[in-house]
Amino acid sequence: MQISNLSELLNAKVLNEGSMLSVGGFALNLQSLKPSYAFFSNDEEELKEAVKRGAFVVVSERQIIVEDKDVFYLLCEDLQKALLRLLRFLSEEKNLQFIFCDKIELEIAKIFGIQQLNANVFLDFDLIKNAKNNTFFCLDDTTYLLKLCAKYKTLCDDFFELQKNSSLFFSTFIYKGNLYKNLSLAPFYVKFFVKWLNFLENNMQKLTFDFKKFECYEIYFVNENYEITEFGKARKAFIVVFNEENFNFWKEKTKDIKGFKNALCNSLFCDYSYSKLEDLKQFKDFTYCLILLQNTQEFLELFNKKKEEENKLF
């Protein structure tokens, strides 16, 4: 990119006009910096080091002391806004596609390998800068997406036929004449999966999916001693979700299933209220129990306790 065009794009003031005409790339950290790049930072020491390492342009919202007359020094009003202008330019140049999703659609997107943005320009910079042409990105924040594109895409519902042999943990359905058999997906998530199938087919994308990337919920079967056992090898199971939205989603979808309960820590809005995870072992009248956790580490340590103690004996 021509440096004169870059300064105009960033709406930046030229403090020093260097000797070079164009830049070879862009970097936010010294590890990514290469000679001829434009470097963005508000850290004075980083800016000095970038010049030593061969940056043709340094950009900051802080007043910069010019130390090398051959380097362009650009002063912008707001570094974050300047970076968003650059990312929007790069997005249009690469014809990147942005998709607005709700939180469950975002979870399903992982199955298809669709990249998710962070709604933070400093975290998203390298994702967009290094993206190949026509790459898809998704996010649940319309305000942020419109800073990167003029118009974003959305997912649409489409008809599918759920088969009777589907269970709570596996789904079989027919969509556009194709049979999708025994997918590791609760039936009430299928409509979101089909939304992505529909979108990707309409945009002529190759359909590949990997359920190992699905992190929306985890299932743990436990025996009569509340020890985690093989999937499907016990009568009881805990379904662990990691955010309130998924908890409420599961709670609504399973409210008519016999033997399905839900538990929350110190709450009145659930079937079982507990003060510590060990209290879950006191609840008997359930087949499946939905719980909300930040992570599963403590849960696994507690319900694998006997197995771990036996391993120590040998």
N, C-alpha and C positions, 0 to 999 in steps of 0.2 A: 504494500500500500504506500502511496505517495505521502510523505510526511505532512505536506501542506493540506492534503485531504484529511489526514488523521486529526490534525489540530482543529480543523473546521468541524469534523464529525463530533469531536469531544467538546466542542464549544470552549476550547482552552486558549489561554493567553500565552503567546510565545515570549518567554523571558530571555531565551538565547537561541539564535538561529544557527544551527550547526552546519556542517559542510556536506552532509549526506542528503540524498533526495528521497529515499524510500526505506521502509523497514522490512525485515524478513519474517517477523512474527511478533507475538505478544506474550508477556509473562507477568505473573503476580508474585512469584517467589524466585529466589536466586537459583534454586535447584533446576528450575525449568528454563532459566535464562540462557540464551545463546547469543554470540556476537551478531550484531545487526538488529536485535530485537528492540521493541519498545517495552519499557519496564514501568509498572504501576505500583506505587507504594506511598504511604504517608510517613514511613520511617526514614529518617535522615541518613542513618548509617547504611541501610539497605540501598538507598539511592546512590550513595557514594561508591559502594561496592559494585553496583550494577554498571556504573560508568567505567570502573576499573576493568570489568569483565567484558567490555566491548559493546554495551548498549548504545544504540544510535539515538534513542529518545528516552527520557525519563519524565514521568507524569505524576504529579502530586497535587493535593489541594492545599498543601502547606508551602509557604514561601521557600524556594530552593536557592541555595547559594551556588552560583555558576562557577564550576571548577575546571571545566574542560570546554573550550570554545568550539570544538568540533562536534559537540553533542547538543541536540535539541533539548531544551528544558521547557516543559509545558506546565502551566499552572491552571488547574480547573477549579471551579467553584465547589463541586461535590464529586469526590472520586467515585462513589457508588453510582451516581447518575451517569457519569462519564463512561463507566464500564458497561452499564446497561445500554447506552447508545451504541457502543462498539459491538456488544453481543447481538443487538437487534440487526445491525448491519451484516454481521457474519451469518446470522440465521437466515436472512433474506438471500444472501449470496449463495448459501448452501441449500436453499429451499428446504429448510428444516420444518417439520410439522409438529404443532403443539396441540395437545388434547386435554380438555378439561374433564376430570373424572371426580366421582365421589370417592370416599375413602375405601369402600369395598371394591370398587372398580380398580383403584390403585393397587390393592392387594392382588387381584386377579392378573393385573398387568405384568407382575413379576413372573407368572407362569410362562408368559409369552416372550419374556426377555425385553419388554419395553422399558426404556430408561425413565427413571423418575427424577424430576428436578427437586431442589431443596428449598426453593423460594428465597435463596440467598445468593446474591450475585458473586460473592467471593468463593462460595462452594460450587457454584454452577459454571464458573468461568471456563475451567479446563474441559468440562463435559461438552460444552457447546463449541469451544475453540477446536477441540480434537475430533468432533463428530464428523462422520462421513456425510456426503450429500444425501438429502431426503430422509435423514434419520428422524424417528418419532420420539417425542418426549411427552410425558404426562405429568399433571399436577392438579391439585384440588383448589388452586388459588387463581381466580380469574384476573384479579388486579395485577398480579405479577406476570401472568401470561401475556397480558396486553401491553406490557412494557417490552416484550420480546417479539411480538408479532401484531399484525393488524387484525387478524381474525384467527380464532382457535377452533378446533374441531370438537365434536362431542360424540358419545356413543349412543346407539339407538337399540331399542328392544327389537327382537325378531322371534318368530314362532319356532318352537321346538316341541318335540313329543317325548316326555319323560316316560320311561318304561317301568312296568310294575315290579321288576326285580331290583329296582333301586332300593337302597337302605339309607339309614341315617348317615353313614360314613362313605358310601360309594354310590355313584350315579351312572345310570345308563340312559342314553337318550338318542333320538334321531333328529338330525338337523340338516336340512337341504338334501335329504336322501342318504346322508352318511350316518353310520352307526358309531357312536362314541360309547364304548363299553367299559364298565367298572372303573370310572375315573375316581380318583381319591378326592372326592368333593361331595359335601353335603348337598342334597337336592335343591335346597333353597339358595345355593350359590350358582346353580347352573345358568340362570338367566343372565348373570353378570359375565359368565364364561362365554355364553352365546353372543352377548354384545360385542365382545372382543373378536370372536370368530367373524361376525358380520362386518365389523369395521375393517379388519385386516383383509378379508376377501374383497370387499369393495374397493380397497386401496391397493389391490393386487400384490399383497405381501405373502411371502411363504409362511405356511402355517406349521410352526413347530412349538411344542409346549413341554414344560418340565415341571411336574408337581412337587419335586424336591425343593423348588424355590418358593413354594407357597407357604407363607408364615402367618396366616390369618388366625389359625388355631392349632392346638396339638391335642392328641387323644392318648390317654393313659389308662389301660385296663388294670384293675387291681383285684387280687384274690381276697379270700375271706379274712386274711390277716392284714389287708391293706398294703400289700407289697406289689409293686409294679410287675406285671407279667406280660407275656407275649400278646400282641394285638389279637383281640377276639377270643382269647383263651380264658376269660373270666366273665362273670355275670355283671360286674359293676365296672364303670369307667368314669373318669373325670375328663371333661372337655375344658381345656385351658385357653382362654382368650386374653389378649394383651391390651385392649383398650375398651373404654366404656361403650363406644358405638357398636362394636362387635358383640359385646355382652348383651346389650339391649336387643340387637338384631336376633341373636340366638334365642333369647328369652321370649321374644314375640313369636318366632317361628316354631318353637317347641312347646308352647303353652298347653297344647291339647294332646301331647304325647304322654301316655301313662308311664309313670315311674321316672319322668324327667324332672329334676329339681335344679335349683340354682342357689349359689351361696356367695355371700359378700362379707367382707370384714367389717364388723360393727355397723351393720345396716339393718333398717327395718323393712327395706324394699326388696326382700328376697325370701326364699323358702327357708334357708338356713343362714343364720348369722353366727359368725365365729370371731373370736378375739385373736387366736393364733392358728396357724395352719394345722397343728396337731389335733385341733378340735374337729377337723373334718373326719377323723377316724371314729368319732362318736356318732356320726350320722349313719343310720342303717337303712332307712326306708326310701331307697332310691335305686334305680338301675343306672341312670346317667346323671351326673351332677356337673353343672356349668360353674366355673370359677373364673374370677378376674385376677390376674397377677401381672406384675411388672416384668418378671422373668421367672423361669422355672427352676433356678438353681436350688433354692431352699426346698421347694416341693420335691425335687428329685432326691435331694439328700435325705429328706424325711421318709419318703415312701420307698426308698432303696436301702433303708437303714439296716435291715436284717441281712440282706445280701452282702453289704459292705462289711458287716461284722463277721460273717462267715468267711469271707475272703481273708480277713486279717488272721483268722485261726489257722489257716493253711499257708 
